[in-house]
Amino acid sequence: MHAGLRLPAQFQPYSGNSIISDLFTAINYEIAEAIKGKDLYAQYSGWDYLGKVWWDEATEYWCAEIWKNYEYVCSHMTPTLPELRTEIMQTHGER
């Protein structure tokens, strides 16, 4: 679902690969475990957009900010990473 939730200011980038990649249609669950419950976010690599993905403890949802051309577009939140990926791809384009 679209959400007004934004990435908390104290969150830091996870140093590693993307948590979700549209190129490989893959979700990296090792990264998900590494950032869940911590003040970290991981990259989402889309075709013509980027995302910042984090776990929100208060809602117990996976959240993502979507960015295009260095500008914030919107946020999404879903209970699972596969649902998050599907929603973002349906909303922002699939190639």
N, C-alpha and C positions, 0 to 999 in steps of 0.2 A: 504494500500500500504506500502511496505517496505520504510523506510525513514532513512536518516542519522541523523535525529534529536535526540538529547540526552536530558535527564532530566536536566533542569537548576540547576546549583549548589546551588542556594539559596532556592530551594524547600525543604520543610520539610515533614516527614511522617505524614499522618493522623493517629491519634490514635483511632483505632476502627477496625471493621471487614474488610474483603476484599470487594472491590468494585465489583469484578467479581470472581465467583467460578465455576470451572469446575465440582467439586464434586456435587454441587446442581444445576448446569446449571442455575445459577441465576445472575442477575445484581442488585445491591443495589443502587437504584436511590436516596435514602436519602443521601448516601455518595457522589454520583455524585454532588448533589446540594451543599453539604458542601464544596467540594474542587474546584468546577468550579469558575474560576476567582480569585482564591487565590493561593498563593505560596505553595501549598500542593500537595502531590501525595498519592495515595492509592494502596494497594497491590492487585495483581491479583494472585489467587491461582490456578495453573494448576496442572496436574497430576505429571509431572516430570520437571516442570519449574515454575519459579515465574516471576511476572511482576510488574512494577511500572507504574501506570496509572495516567495521569494528563491531564488537559485541557490546550491547547496552544492558548492563546489569539490572537497571530499574524496570525495564520492560521485558527483559529476557528475550530480546529479538536481535537478529543480525541487522545492521544498519549500513547504509552506503550513501555517501554524497556523490553526485555525478557532476563532472566538470567537462566543459567543451571550450576549446580555445581559451584556456586559462580563466574561464568564468564559471561560477557556480550555477548549475541548472536546477537541481532539485535533490531531495533525499528520498530514499526508499527504506522500508523496514519489513522484514518477514521473519517467521519463526525458524526457517532453515536456509542454509546457503543455496541449495538447488532452487528453492522458491525465489530467493533474491536474484539469482542469476537469470531465471526465466522472466521475472517481472521487468528487470532492467533491459534485457534484450528485446522484449516485446514493446517496451516503451520507447527505447532509444535506437532501435534498429538492429537488424540481424543481416549478415551478408551471406 
